[in-house]
Amino acid sequence: MSFDTIIRGGTVATASDTFQCDVGIAGGRIAALGADLGTAKDVVDARGKLVLPGGIDSHVHLSQPSGPGIVMADDFASGTQAAAFGGNTMVLPFAMQQKGQSLREVVKQYHAKADGQCYVDVSFHLIITDTTESVLGQELPALVNDGYTSFKVFMTYEGMALSDIEMLNVMAVARETGALVMVHAENYDAIRFLTDRLERAGKTAPHFHGTSRPIAVEREATHRAIALSEIVDVPIMIVHVSNREAMEEIRRAQQRGLKIYGETCPQYLVLTAGDMEGLNMEGAKYVCSPPPRDHASQVACWEGMQQGVFSLFSSDHCPFRYDDPQGKLTPKGRTSFRWVPNGIPGVETRLPILFSEGVGKGRISLNEFVALTATNHAKTYGLYPKKGTIAVGSDADIAIWDPEREVTISQSLMHGGADYTPYEGIAVKGWPVSTMVRGIFVVRDGELVGKVGAGTYVARERSPLAKPIAKSAWE
C-alpha cells in the first residue's frame, strides 16, 4: 500500500498504550500502524521523538466580546496558530450569547469570524446568558441537533450569571436533548459583596482580585451546581477548578454515583495568588477567574488529575494584551481590580507545562498525559474516535514531540496575539516540534508551514457522558 505520509521510527503513545510503531497516513486519516509499511510521498524521521495524538483544548476564548472598550487579543487566526505551535490540532471556543441575542444569530456570527481563518480544527460550545422561552424551547434544542452539543452557564459576572431557576431550566433542556452542561462555579453575590467592601476600604490593586474571590465562593457554587444537577438528574462538567475544597465537592459527588466531571488548568498548577502582587499594574497580567491560589491548592489540583477526579486539562485561554488601554491597562481597570479584564493566555503553553511538570517529574504517566490533553476531551465532547487518538481510521491529528528539548518559556517564543505570557521564565523539558492536522503539517520542525484556512469546523455528536437517563419523578 502507498501512503501520503509515513511517520517512521517514533514512539507512539495513546491514552492506554505506548509502543514503537510507524504511522501510515492516507487521505487525511491514519491508514496503518506497523513496521515496514512501504512507500510514501513524504517519510518523516521520528527517531527519538514521541508521536502523540494532537492536543484538543476544549476550553478557549477567541474573538469574544469582552465589554465596552475591551478587545480580546486573539482572533481565530492568531489563536489557532498559537494552538498549533503548542501541539494542539483542535480547539473548542465559545460562541457567547449576550442579553437579547438570538442563539442562532450568535452561532452565525462566530462562524463568520472563524470560517477560513483557522490553522487547526474548531468546534463551538455555546454560552447561555438569556434563558428566554424561544431560546430554551426552540433554538437550543435545534442547535444541539445540529452538532452544538455542549453549552456553558455562568454563576458569576454581571449580565451573565444565571439564577438557580434559570440554571435548572437550562439543565432540563440538556437532559431532554442529551447535551452536556459546563458550569463556571463562583458565587456572584458573595463576590459583589466582597468587591464592594474592598473598594470602600481603598483596596483596589490587582492582587485584591484574589481576595474578592476566595476559595469559599468557588466551593459553595460548586456544591450548589452539583445539587441543581442532582435535582434535574443531568451530568455536568465543572470547569477550571482551582482548589481542594471545590475538588472534594466533585469527588464526593462522584463517590455517590453522580455524573459530575471536573476540569483544571495550568494556572492552578504553576501560578499562585502571589503573582498578582506585582508592582504598579503588573499583577493584572495574572488576573483570571477563579484566581490562582496557593501551593496547597496546586497539590490538590495535581491530586485531582492523578486520582481521576479531573478528567480534563484545558488552558481556559482568554487573552488580553497587557500594555494596551483596550486590554489589561484599560483606564477603568487602573481604578480597581473589578474592571481588569479577566483572563490570561495559555493555549500555546498548556501542553509543555503539563508534560514537563507532570510526565517529566513523575506525577502522571505519558498515557495519562494523552488522556488529560486529548483523548478525554474527544470522548467528553462527542469527537471520539474521529479525534483524540492514534488508531486506524481516526483523523491524522498528530503532534511530534522532542521529549529532551529544554525550553524556558518566553513571550519571544509565543505566536498568539497577546504581548505577554503569564508563564514567563518557567523552564520546561519536552516540547512539540511538529503538528499535523488531518495528515497535513501546520507546524514542521518548529516552522509554520500550514496555511490559514486549513483548519475546519467540526460538528459533534452528543457526548456519551450525557446520554438520556431514565425518566425522573418530576417529568
TORKOL-4160 file (C-alpha; in steps of 0.2 Angstrom, whole numbers, padded with zeros to 4 digits, m for minus):
475
<pt num="1" X="0000" Y="0000" Z="0000"/>
<pt num="2" X="0006" Y="0018" Z="m0004"/>
<pt num="3" X="0004" Y="0032" Z="0009"/>
<pt num="4" X="0004" Y="0050" Z="0008"/>
<pt num="5" X="0015" Y="0051" Z="0023"/>
<pt num="6" X="0024" Y="0039" Z="0034"/>
<pt num="7" X="0030" Y="0044" Z="0052"/>
<pt num="8" X="0044" Y="0032" Z="0055"/>
<pt num="9" X="0054" Y="0026" Z="0070"/>
<pt num="10" X="0044" Y="0036" Z="0083"/>
<pt num="11" X="0037" Y="0030" Z="0100"/>
<pt num="12" X="0018" Y="0031" Z="0098"/>
<pt num="13" X="0008" Y="0034" Z="0114"/>
<pt num="14" X="m0011" Y="0034" Z="0116"/>
<pt num="15" X="m0022" Y="0035" Z="0132"/>
<pt num="16" X="m0019" Y="0016" Z="0135"/>
<pt num="17" X="m0003" Y="0010" Z="0127"/>
<pt num="18" X="0015" Y="0015" Z="0122"/>
<pt num="19" X="0023" Y="0006" Z="0108"/>
<pt num="20" X="0036" Y="0008" Z="0094"/>
<pt num="21" X="0027" Y="0009" Z="0078"/>
<pt num="22" X="0027" Y="0018" Z="0061"/>
<pt num="23" X="0011" Y="0028" Z="0056"/>
<pt num="24" X="0005" Y="0027" Z="0039"/>
<pt num="25" X="m0007" Y="0041" Z="0033"/>
<pt num="26" X="m0018" Y="0042" Z="0018"/>
<pt num="27" X="m0032" Y="0054" Z="0014"/>
<pt num="28" X="m0031" Y="0063" Z="0030"/>
<pt num="29" X="m0033" Y="0048" Z="0041"/>
<pt num="30" X="m0022" Y="0035" Z="0049"/>
<pt num="31" X="m0022" Y="0021" Z="0037"/>
<pt num="32" X="m0010" Y="0009" Z="0045"/>
<pt num="33" X="0001" Y="0006" Z="0061"/>
<pt num="34" X="0015" Y="m0006" Z="0060"/>
<pt num="35" X="0033" Y="m0009" Z="0053"/>
<pt num="36" X="0039" Y="m0009" Z="0035"/>
<pt num="37" X="0024" Y="0000" Z="0029"/>
<pt num="38" X="0031" Y="0003" Z="0011"/>
<pt num="39" X="0032" Y="0019" Z="0002"/>
<pt num="40" X="0025" Y="0036" Z="0004"/>
<pt num="41" X="0026" Y="0053" Z="m0004"/>
<pt num="42" X="0034" Y="0060" Z="0012"/>
<pt num="43" X="0043" Y="0050" Z="0025"/>
<pt num="44" X="0046" Y="0059" Z="0042"/>
<pt num="45" X="0060" Y="0053" Z="0053"/>
<pt num="46" X="0053" Y="0052" Z="0071"/>
<pt num="47" X="0068" Y="0043" Z="0079"/>
<pt num="48" X="0070" Y="0048" Z="0097"/>
<pt num="49" X="0053" Y="0058" Z="0096"/>
<pt num="50" X="0036" Y="0054" Z="0103"/>
<pt num="51" X="0021" Y="0053" Z="0091"/>
<pt num="52" X="0006" Y="0058" Z="0101"/>
<pt num="53" X="m0012" Y="0062" Z="0097"/>
<pt num="54" X="m0013" Y="0081" Z="0094"/>
<pt num="55" X="m0019" Y="0091" Z="0109"/>
<pt num="56" X="m0038" Y="0096" Z="0110"/>
<pt num="57" X="m0040" Y="0111" Z="0120"/>
<pt num="58" X="m0059" Y="0111" Z="0124"/>
<pt num="59" X="m0059" Y="0127" Z="0134"/>
<pt num="60" X="m0053" Y="0143" Z="0124"/>
<pt num="61" X="m0060" Y="0160" Z="0121"/>
<pt num="62" X="m0057" Y="0168" Z="0104"/>
<pt num="63" X="m0064" Y="0184" Z="0097"/>
<pt num="64" X="m0076" Y="0185" Z="0111"/>
<pt num="65" X="m0085" Y="0202" Z="0116"/>
<pt num="66" X="m0077" Y="0207" Z="0132"/>
<pt num="67" X="m0086" Y="0224" Z="0137"/>
<pt num="68" X="m0085" Y="0242" Z="0131"/>
<pt num="69" X="m0068" Y="0247" Z="0125"/>
<pt num="70" X="m0060" Y="0230" Z="0128"/>
<pt num="71" X="m0053" Y="0219" Z="0114"/>
<pt num="72" X="m0048" Y="0201" Z="0116"/>
<pt num="73" X="m0030" Y="0198" Z="0110"/>
<pt num="74" X="m0033" Y="0183" Z="0099"/>
<pt num="75" X="m0044" Y="0181" Z="0084"/>
<pt num="76" X="m0046" Y="0164" Z="0076"/>
<pt num="77" X="m0031" Y="0166" Z="0065"/>
<pt num="78" X="m0019" Y="0171" Z="0079"/>
<pt num="79" X="m0027" Y="0159" Z="0092"/>
<pt num="80" X="m0026" Y="0144" Z="0081"/>
<pt num="81" X="m0009" Y="0147" Z="0075"/>
<pt num="82" X="m0003" Y="0148" Z="0094"/>
<pt num="83" X="m0013" Y="0132" Z="0097"/>
<pt num="84" X="m0004" Y="0123" Z="0083"/>
<pt num="85" X="0013" Y="0128" Z="0089"/>
<pt num="86" X="0008" Y="0122" Z="0106"/>
<pt num="87" X="0005" Y="0104" Z="0099"/>
<pt num="88" X="m0014" Y="0106" Z="0098"/>
<pt num="89" X="m0024" Y="0100" Z="0082"/>
<pt num="90" X="m0041" Y="0106" Z="0088"/>
<pt num="91" X="m0049" Y="0119" Z="0100"/>
<pt num="92" X="m0066" Y="0122" Z="0106"/>
<pt num="93" X="m0070" Y="0141" Z="0108"/>
<pt num="94" X="m0086" Y="0148" Z="0115"/>
<pt num="95" X="m0100" Y="0156" Z="0105"/>
<pt num="96" X="m0106" Y="0168" Z="0118"/>
<pt num="97" X="m0124" Y="0174" Z="0118"/>
<pt num="98" X="m0127" Y="0192" Z="0125"/>
<pt num="99" X="m0143" Y="0198" Z="0133"/>
<pt num="100" X="m0157" Y="0200" Z="0119"/>
<pt num="101" X="m0147" Y="0190" Z="0106"/>
<pt num="102" X="m0154" Y="0175" Z="0096"/>
<pt num="103" X="m0143" Y="0160" Z="0099"/>
<pt num="104" X="m0144" Y="0156" Z="0081"/>
<pt num="105" X="m0138" Y="0173" Z="0076"/>
<pt num="106" X="m0123" Y="0171" Z="0089"/>
<pt num="107" X="m0118" Y="0155" Z="0080"/>
<pt num="108" X="m0119" Y="0163" Z="0063"/>
<pt num="109" X="m0108" Y="0177" Z="0069"/>
<pt num="110" X="m0095" Y="0166" Z="0076"/>
<pt num="111" X="m0094" Y="0155" Z="0060"/>
<pt num="112" X="m0091" Y="0172" Z="0051"/>
<pt num="113" X="m0077" Y="0175" Z="0062"/>
<pt num="114" X="m0069" Y="0158" Z="0061"/>
<pt num="115" X="m0073" Y="0152" Z="0043"/>
<pt num="116" X="m0057" Y="0152" Z="0033"/>
<pt num="117" X="m0047" Y="0159" Z="0047"/>
<pt num="118" X="m0041" Y="0144" Z="0057"/>
<pt num="119" X="m0025" Y="0134" Z="0056"/>
<pt num="120" X="m0032" Y="0119" Z="0067"/>
<pt num="121" X="m0049" Y="0112" Z="0068"/>
<pt num="122" X="m0063" Y="0120" Z="0078"/>
<pt num="123" X="m0080" Y="0117" Z="0086"/>
<pt num="124" X="m0091" Y="0128" Z="0096"/>
<pt num="125" X="m0098" Y="0127" Z="0114"/>
<pt num="126" X="m0112" Y="0139" Z="0117"/>
<pt num="127" X="m0113" Y="0151" Z="0131"/>
<pt num="128" X="m0131" Y="0154" Z="0138"/>
<pt num="129" X="m0135" Y="0170" Z="0146"/>
<pt num="130" X="m0153" Y="0174" Z="0141"/>
<pt num="131" X="m0165" Y="0160" Z="0145"/>
<pt num="132" X="m0180" Y="0165" Z="0136"/>
<pt num="133" X="m0194" Y="0153" Z="0131"/>
<pt num="134" X="m0188" Y="0154" Z="0112"/>
<pt num="135" X="m0170" Y="0151" Z="0117"/>
<pt num="136" X="m0174" Y="0136" Z="0128"/>
<pt num="137" X="m0189" Y="0129" Z="0119"/>
<pt num="138" X="m0184" Y="0131" Z="0101"/>
<pt num="139" X="m0166" Y="0137" Z="0097"/>
<pt num="140" X="m0156" Y="0127" Z="0109"/>
<pt num="141" X="m0164" Y="0110" Z="0105"/>
<pt num="142" X="m0162" Y="0114" Z="0087"/>
<pt num="143" X="m0144" Y="0119" Z="0089"/>
<pt num="144" X="m0140" Y="0103" Z="0099"/>
<pt num="145" X="m0147" Y="0093" Z="0084"/>
<pt num="146" X="m0135" Y="0102" Z="0073"/>
<pt num="147" X="m0120" Y="0097" Z="0082"/>
<pt num="148" X="m0118" Y="0111" Z="0095"/>
<pt num="149" X="m0119" Y="0098" Z="0109"/>
<pt num="150" X="m0112" Y="0107" Z="0124"/>
<pt num="151" X="m0116" Y="0124" Z="0132"/>
<pt num="152" X="m0109" Y="0134" Z="0147"/>
<pt num="153" X="m0118" Y="0143" Z="0160"/>
<pt num="154" X="m0110" Y="0156" Z="0172"/>
<pt num="155" X="m0114" Y="0158" Z="0191"/>
<pt num="156" X="m0105" Y="0175" Z="0191"/>
<pt num="157" X="m0101" Y="0190" Z="0181"/>
<pt num="158" X="m0113" Y="0205" Z="0178"/>
<pt num="159" X="m0125" Y="0201" Z="0164"/>
<pt num="160" X="m0120" Y="0183" Z="0163"/>
<pt num="161" X="m0124" Y="0175" Z="0180"/>
<pt num="162" X="m0139" Y="0164" Z="0179"/>
<pt num="163" X="m0151" Y="0162" Z="0194"/>
<pt num="164" X="m0154" Y="0145" Z="0201"/>
<pt num="165" X="m0171" Y="0143" Z="0192"/>
<pt num="166" X="m0163" Y="0148" Z="0176"/>
<pt num="167" X="m0149" Y="0135" Z="0178"/>
<pt num="168" X="m0162" Y="0122" Z="0182"/>
<pt num="169" X="m0171" Y="0126" Z="0166"/>
<pt num="170" X="m0155" Y="0125" Z="0156"/>
<pt num="171" X="m0151" Y="0109" Z="0164"/>
<pt num="172" X="m0168" Y="0102" Z="0159"/>
<pt num="173" X="m0165" Y="0106" Z="0141"/>
<pt num="174" X="m0148" Y="0097" Z="0142"/>
<pt num="175" X="m0157" Y="0082" Z="0149"/>
<pt num="176" X="m0170" Y="0082" Z="0136"/>
<pt num="177" X="m0158" Y="0084" Z="0121"/>
<pt num="178" X="m0143" Y="0074" Z="0128"/>
<pt num="179" X="m0132" Y="0089" Z="0128"/>
<pt num="180" X="m0118" Y="0092" Z="0141"/>
<pt num="181" X="m0118" Y="0107" Z="0153"/>
<pt num="182" X="m0102" Y="0116" Z="0158"/>
<pt num="183" X="m0103" Y="0127" Z="0174"/>
<pt num="184" X="m0092" Y="0141" Z="0179"/>
<pt num="185" X="m0095" Y="0139" Z="0198"/>
<pt num="186" X="m0092" Y="0155" Z="0208"/>
<pt num="187" X="m0105" Y="0164" Z="0219"/>
<pt num="188" X="m0109" Y="0180" Z="0211"/>
<pt num="189" X="m0117" Y="0189" Z="0226"/>
<pt num="190" X="m0103" Y="0184" Z="0238"/>
<pt num="191" X="m0090" Y="0192" Z="0225"/>
<pt num="192" X="m0101" Y="0208" Z="0223"/>
<pt num="193" X="m0102" Y="0209" Z="0242"/>
<pt num="194" X="m0083" Y="0207" Z="0244"/>
<pt num="195" X="m0078" Y="0218" Z="0230"/>
<pt num="196" X="m0089" Y="0232" Z="0236"/>
<pt num="197" X="m0081" Y="0231" Z="0254"/>
<pt num="198" X="m0064" Y="0230" Z="0247"/>
<pt num="199" X="m0066" Y="0246" Z="0236"/>
<pt num="200" X="m0074" Y="0256" Z="0250"/>
<pt num="201" X="m0058" Y="0252" Z="0260"/>
<pt num="202" X="m0047" Y="0258" Z="0246"/>
<pt num="203" X="m0041" Y="0240" Z="0242"/>
<pt num="204" X="m0041" Y="0241" Z="0223"/>
<pt num="205" X="m0024" Y="0235" Z="0217"/>
<pt num="206" X="m0025" Y="0219" Z="0205"/>
<pt num="207" X="m0020" Y="0207" Z="0219"/>
<pt num="208" X="m0036" Y="0211" Z="0228"/>
<pt num="209" X="m0045" Y="0202" Z="0214"/>
<pt num="210" X="m0040" Y="0186" Z="0223"/>
<pt num="211" X="m0046" Y="0192" Z="0239"/>
<pt num="212" X="m0063" Y="0196" Z="0231"/>
<pt num="213" X="m0065" Y="0178" Z="0225"/>
<pt num="214" X="m0059" Y="0167" Z="0240"/>
<pt num="215" X="m0060" Y="0148" Z="0239"/>
<pt num="216" X="m0077" Y="0148" Z="0248"/>
<pt num="217" X="m0086" Y="0157" Z="0234"/>
<pt num="218" X="m0080" Y="0143" Z="0222"/>
<pt num="219" X="m0083" Y="0129" Z="0235"/>
<pt num="220" X="m0101" Y="0135" Z="0238"/>
<pt num="221" X="m0105" Y="0137" Z="0220"/>
<pt num="222" X="m0098" Y="0120" Z="0215"/>
<pt num="223" X="m0109" Y="0112" Z="0229"/>
<pt num="224" X="m0124" Y="0121" Z="0223"/>
<pt num="225" X="m0121" Y="0117" Z="0204"/>
<pt num="226" X="m0120" Y="0099" Z="0209"/>
<pt num="227" X="m0136" Y="0100" Z="0219"/>
<pt num="228" X="m0145" Y="0108" Z="0205"/>
<pt num="229" X="m0139" Y="0094" Z="0193"/>
<pt num="230" X="m0144" Y="0081" Z="0205"/>
<pt num="231" X="m0162" Y="0088" Z="0206"/>
<pt num="232" X="m0163" Y="0088" Z="0187"/>
<pt num="233" X="m0153" Y="0071" Z="0186"/>
<pt num="234" X="m0141" Y="0078" Z="0172"/>
<pt num="235" X="m0122" Y="0076" Z="0171"/>
<pt num="236" X="m0112" Y="0092" Z="0172"/>
<pt num="237" X="m0094" Y="0097" Z="0169"/>
<pt num="238" X="m0087" Y="0109" Z="0182"/>
<pt num="239" X="m0073" Y="0119" Z="0173"/>
<pt num="240" X="m0057" Y="0127" Z="0179"/>
<pt num="241" X="m0057" Y="0120" Z="0196"/>
<pt num="242" X="m0043" Y="0129" Z="0207"/>
<pt num="243" X="m0043" Y="0121" Z="0224"/>
<pt num="244" X="m0045" Y="0106" Z="0236"/>
<pt num="245" X="m0062" Y="0112" Z="0243"/>
<pt num="246" X="m0070" Y="0113" Z="0226"/>
<pt num="247" X="m0061" Y="0097" Z="0220"/>
<pt num="248" X="m0068" Y="0087" Z="0235"/>
<pt num="249" X="m0086" Y="0093" Z="0232"/>
<pt num="250" X="m0084" Y="0085" Z="0215"/>
<pt num="251" X="m0075" Y="0069" Z="0222"/>
<pt num="252" X="m0089" Y="0067" Z="0235"/>
<pt num="253" X="m0102" Y="0068" Z="0221"/>
<pt num="254" X="m0093" Y="0055" Z="0210"/>
<pt num="255" X="m0092" Y="0044" Z="0225"/>
<pt num="256" X="m0111" Y="0045" Z="0227"/>
<pt num="257" X="m0113" Y="0039" Z="0209"/>
<pt num="258" X="m0117" Y="0056" Z="0202"/>
<pt num="259" X="m0111" Y="0060" Z="0184"/>
<pt num="260" X="m0101" Y="0075" Z="0189"/>
<pt num="261" X="m0085" Y="0079" Z="0180"/>
<pt num="262" X="m0071" Y="0091" Z="0183"/>
<pt num="263" X="m0058" Y="0101" Z="0173"/>
<pt num="264" X="m0042" Y="0110" Z="0179"/>
<pt num="265" X="m0029" Y="0122" Z="0171"/>
<pt num="266" X="m0011" Y="0126" Z="0170"/>
<pt num="267" X="m0013" Y="0142" Z="0180"/>
<pt num="268" X="m0018" Y="0132" Z="0195"/>
<pt num="269" X="m0003" Y="0121" Z="0194"/>
<pt num="270" X="0011" Y="0134" Z="0192"/>
<pt num="271" X="0005" Y="0151" Z="0197"/>
<pt num="272" X="m0001" Y="0157" Z="0214"/>
<pt num="273" X="m0010" Y="0172" Z="0221"/>
<pt num="274" X="0007" Y="0180" Z="0225"/>
<pt num="275" X="0009" Y="0183" Z="0206"/>
<pt num="276" X="m0005" Y="0196" Z="0207"/>
<pt num="277" X="0006" Y="0206" Z="0219"/>
<pt num="278" X="0017" Y="0214" Z="0205"/>
<pt num="279" X="0022" Y="0232" Z="0206"/>
<pt num="280" X="0010" Y="0245" Z="0199"/>
<pt num="281" X="m0002" Y="0236" Z="0187"/>
<pt num="282" X="0010" Y="0221" Z="0184"/>
<pt num="283" X="m0001" Y="0210" Z="0194"/>
<pt num="284" X="m0015" Y="0212" Z="0181"/>
<pt num="285" X="m0006" Y="0200" Z="0170"/>
<pt num="286" X="m0012" Y="0186" Z="0181"/>
<pt num="287" X="m0030" Y="0191" Z="0184"/>
<pt num="288" X="m0042" Y="0177" Z="0179"/>
<pt num="289" X="m0056" Y="0169" Z="0187"/>
<pt num="290" X="m0056" Y="0158" Z="0198"/>
<pt num="291" X="m0039" Y="0166" Z="0203"/>
<pt num="292" X="m0023" Y="0157" Z="0206"/>
<pt num="293" X="m0022" Y="0151" Z="0224"/>
<pt num="294" X="m0008" Y="0144" Z="0235"/>
<pt num="295" X="0004" Y="0129" Z="0235"/>
<pt num="296" X="m0008" Y="0118" Z="0244"/>
<pt num="297" X="m0021" Y="0121" Z="0230"/>
<pt num="298" X="m0008" Y="0116" Z="0217"/>
<pt num="299" X="m0005" Y="0100" Z="0226"/>
<pt num="300" X="m0024" Y="0097" Z="0227"/>
<pt num="301" X="m0026" Y="0100" Z="0208"/>
<pt num="302" X="m0012" Y="0088" Z="0204"/>
<pt num="303" X="m0021" Y="0075" Z="0216"/>
<pt num="304" X="m0037" Y="0078" Z="0206"/>
<pt num="305" X="m0029" Y="0073" Z="0190"/>
<pt num="306" X="m0019" Y="0059" Z="0197"/>
<pt num="307" X="m0035" Y="0051" Z="0205"/>
<pt num="308" X="m0047" Y="0054" Z="0191"/>
<pt num="309" X="m0057" Y="0067" Z="0199"/>
<pt num="310" X="m0052" Y="0079" Z="0185"/>
<pt num="311" X="m0054" Y="0071" Z="0168"/>
<pt num="312" X="m0049" Y="0086" Z="0158"/>
<pt num="313" X="m0034" Y="0098" Z="0157"/>
<pt num="314" X="m0038" Y="0114" Z="0147"/>
<pt num="315" X="m0030" Y="0131" Z="0146"/>
<pt num="316" X="m0045" Y="0142" Z="0148"/>
<pt num="317" X="m0036" Y="0153" Z="0136"/>
<pt num="318" X="m0044" Y="0170" Z="0137"/>
<pt num="319" X="m0030" Y="0183" Z="0131"/>
<pt num="320" X="m0029" Y="0201" Z="0133"/>
<pt num="321" X="m0014" Y="0212" Z="0129"/>
<pt num="322" X="m0006" Y="0219" Z="0144"/>
<pt num="323" X="0002" Y="0236" Z="0138"/>
<pt num="324" X="m0014" Y="0241" Z="0130"/>
<pt num="325" X="m0029" Y="0253" Z="0135"/>
<pt num="326" X="m0040" Y="0240" Z="0127"/>
<pt num="327" X="m0033" Y="0226" Z="0137"/>
<pt num="328" X="m0027" Y="0224" Z="0155"/>
<pt num="329" X="m0022" Y="0243" Z="0156"/>
<pt num="330" X="m0040" Y="0249" Z="0152"/>
<pt num="331" X="m0042" Y="0266" Z="0161"/>
<pt num="332" X="m0056" Y="0259" Z="0172"/>
<pt num="333" X="m0045" Y="0244" Z="0176"/>
<pt num="334" X="m0032" Y="0256" Z="0183"/>
<pt num="335" X="m0045" Y="0262" Z="0196"/>
<pt num="336" X="m0050" Y="0245" Z="0203"/>
<pt num="337" X="m0047" Y="0226" Z="0200"/>
<pt num="338" X="m0065" Y="0225" Z="0197"/>
<pt num="339" X="m0063" Y="0232" Z="0179"/>
<pt num="340" X="m0047" Y="0222" Z="0174"/>
<pt num="341" X="m0051" Y="0211" Z="0160"/>
<pt num="342" X="m0052" Y="0193" Z="0167"/>
<pt num="343" X="m0042" Y="0180" Z="0158"/>
<pt num="344" X="m0024" Y="0175" Z="0153"/>
<pt num="345" X="m0016" Y="0167" Z="0138"/>
<pt num="346" X="m0011" Y="0149" Z="0138"/>
<pt num="347" X="m0016" Y="0139" Z="0123"/>
<pt num="348" X="0002" Y="0138" Z="0117"/>
<pt num="349" X="0010" Y="0133" Z="0134"/>
<pt num="350" X="m0004" Y="0121" Z="0141"/>
<pt num="351" X="0004" Y="0105" Z="0134"/>
<pt num="352" X="0023" Y="0109" Z="0138"/>
<pt num="353" X="0019" Y="0114" Z="0156"/>
<pt num="354" X="0009" Y="0098" Z="0159"/>
<pt num="355" X="0022" Y="0087" Z="0150"/>
<pt num="356" X="0037" Y="0094" Z="0160"/>
<pt num="357" X="0028" Y="0096" Z="0177"/>
<pt num="358" X="0018" Y="0080" Z="0175"/>
<pt num="359" X="0027" Y="0067" Z="0165"/>
<pt num="360" X="0044" Y="0073" Z="0167"/>
<pt num="361" X="0043" Y="0074" Z="0186"/>
<pt num="362" X="0034" Y="0058" Z="0188"/>
<pt num="363" X="0017" Y="0065" Z="0193"/>
<pt num="364" X="0007" Y="0057" Z="0179"/>
<pt num="365" X="0011" Y="0044" Z="0165"/>
<pt num="366" X="0013" Y="0048" Z="0147"/>
<pt num="367" X="m0003" Y="0039" Z="0144"/>
<pt num="368" X="m0012" Y="0049" Z="0157"/>
<pt num="369" X="m0005" Y="0065" Z="0149"/>
<pt num="370" X="m0013" Y="0059" Z="0132"/>
<pt num="371" X="m0029" Y="0056" Z="0141"/>
<pt num="372" X="m0030" Y="0073" Z="0150"/>
<pt num="373" X="m0025" Y="0083" Z="0135"/>
<pt num="374" X="m0033" Y="0074" Z="0120"/>
<pt num="375" X="m0042" Y="0058" Z="0122"/>
<pt num="376" X="m0054" Y="0063" Z="0136"/>
<pt num="377" X="m0058" Y="0079" Z="0128"/>
<pt num="378" X="m0063" Y="0070" Z="0112"/>
<pt num="379" X="m0074" Y="0057" Z="0122"/>
<pt num="380" X="m0082" Y="0071" Z="0133"/>
<pt num="381" X="m0087" Y="0082" Z="0119"/>
<pt num="382" X="m0093" Y="0069" Z="0105"/>
<pt num="383" X="m0077" Y="0069" Z="0094"/>
<pt num="384" X="m0070" Y="0051" Z="0098"/>
<pt num="385" X="m0063" Y="0041" Z="0089"/>
<pt num="386" X="m0063" Y="0053" Z="0075"/>
<pt num="387" X="m0052" Y="0064" Z="0086"/>
<pt num="388" X="m0041" Y="0061" Z="0101"/>
<pt num="389" X="m0032" Y="0045" Z="0097"/>
<pt num="390" X="m0019" Y="0037" Z="0086"/>
<pt num="391" X="m0029" Y="0022" Z="0078"/>
<pt num="392" X="m0033" Y="0016" Z="0061"/>
<pt num="393" X="m0047" Y="0026" Z="0054"/>
<pt num="394" X="m0045" Y="0041" Z="0065"/>
<pt num="395" X="m0041" Y="0058" Z="0058"/>
<pt num="396" X="m0022" Y="0060" Z="0057"/>
<pt num="397" X="m0021" Y="0074" Z="0070"/>
<pt num="398" X="m0003" Y="0071" Z="0077"/>
<pt num="399" X="0010" Y="0080" Z="0087"/>
<pt num="400" X="0028" Y="0075" Z="0086"/>
<pt num="401" X="0037" Y="0079" Z="0102"/>
<pt num="402" X="0055" Y="0081" Z="0107"/>
<pt num="403" X="0055" Y="0074" Z="0125"/>
<pt num="404" X="0073" Y="0080" Z="0128"/>
<pt num="405" X="0071" Y="0098" Z="0122"/>
<pt num="406" X="0073" Y="0111" Z="0136"/>
<pt num="407" X="0065" Y="0127" Z="0134"/>
<pt num="408" X="0062" Y="0142" Z="0145"/>
<pt num="409" X="0045" Y="0149" Z="0141"/>
<pt num="410" X="0046" Y="0167" Z="0135"/>
<pt num="411" X="0035" Y="0179" Z="0126"/>
<pt num="412" X="0048" Y="0180" Z="0112"/>
<pt num="413" X="0043" Y="0161" Z="0108"/>
<pt num="414" X="0024" Y="0164" Z="0108"/>
<pt num="415" X="0014" Y="0165" Z="0092"/>
<pt num="416" X="m0003" Y="0172" Z="0098"/>
<pt num="417" X="m0009" Y="0190" Z="0099"/>
<pt num="418" X="m0005" Y="0194" Z="0117"/>
<pt num="419" X="0010" Y="0204" Z="0122"/>
<pt num="420" X="0015" Y="0193" Z="0137"/>
<pt num="421" X="0014" Y="0176" Z="0144"/>
<pt num="422" X="0010" Y="0173" Z="0162"/>
<pt num="423" X="0022" Y="0158" Z="0162"/>
<pt num="424" X="0037" Y="0169" Z="0158"/>
<pt num="425" X="0053" Y="0161" Z="0164"/>
<pt num="426" X="0046" Y="0144" Z="0168"/>
<pt num="427" X="0059" Y="0131" Z="0162"/>
<pt num="428" X="0051" Y="0115" Z="0154"/>
<pt num="429" X="0058" Y="0099" Z="0147"/>
<pt num="430" X="0049" Y="0092" Z="0132"/>
<pt num="431" X="0042" Y="0102" Z="0118"/>
<pt num="432" X="0031" Y="0099" Z="0102"/>
<pt num="433" X="0041" Y="0101" Z="0087"/>
<pt num="434" X="0028" Y="0097" Z="0073"/>
<pt num="435" X="0010" Y="0097" Z="0072"/>
<pt num="436" X="m0001" Y="0089" Z="0059"/>
<pt num="437" X="m0020" Y="0091" Z="0056"/>
<pt num="438" X="m0029" Y="0078" Z="0046"/>
<pt num="439" X="m0012" Y="0072" Z="0038"/>
<pt num="440" X="m0006" Y="0090" Z="0033"/>
<pt num="441" X="0008" Y="0098" Z="0043"/>
<pt num="442" X="0004" Y="0115" Z="0050"/>
<pt num="443" X="0020" Y="0116" Z="0060"/>
<pt num="444" X="0035" Y="0106" Z="0055"/>
<pt num="445" X="0052" Y="0106" Z="0064"/>
<pt num="446" X="0047" Y="0122" Z="0073"/>
<pt num="447" X="0042" Y="0132" Z="0057"/>
<pt num="448" X="0024" Y="0137" Z="0051"/>
<pt num="449" X="0021" Y="0128" Z="0035"/>
<pt num="450" X="0002" Y="0127" Z="0035"/>
<pt num="451" X="m0010" Y="0139" Z="0028"/>
<pt num="452" X="m0023" Y="0149" Z="0037"/>
<pt num="453" X="m0040" Y="0142" Z="0032"/>
<pt num="454" X="m0033" Y="0124" Z="0033"/>
<pt num="455" X="m0042" Y="0121" Z="0049"/>
<pt num="456" X="m0061" Y="0117" Z="0048"/>
<pt num="457" X="m0077" Y="0117" Z="0058"/>
<pt num="458" X="m0082" Y="0100" Z="0065"/>
<pt num="459" X="m0099" Y="0096" Z="0070"/>
<pt num="460" X="m0100" Y="0085" Z="0086"/>
<pt num="461" X="m0110" Y="0070" Z="0091"/>
<pt num="462" X="m0119" Y="0070" Z="0108"/>
<pt num="463" X="m0107" Y="0067" Z="0122"/>
<pt num="464" X="m0108" Y="0049" Z="0128"/>
<pt num="465" X="m0107" Y="0056" Z="0146"/>
<pt num="466" X="m0124" Y="0065" Z="0143"/>
<pt num="467" X="m0134" Y="0050" Z="0137"/>
<pt num="468" X="m0153" Y="0052" Z="0142"/>
<pt num="469" X="m0156" Y="0045" Z="0159"/>
<pt num="470" X="m0172" Y="0035" Z="0165"/>
<pt num="471" X="m0187" Y="0046" Z="0167"/>
<pt num="472" X="m0187" Y="0057" Z="0183"/>
<pt num="473" X="m0201" Y="0059" Z="0195"/>
<pt num="474" X="m0204" Y="0077" Z="0190"/>
<pt num="475" X="m0206" Y="0073" Z="0172"/>
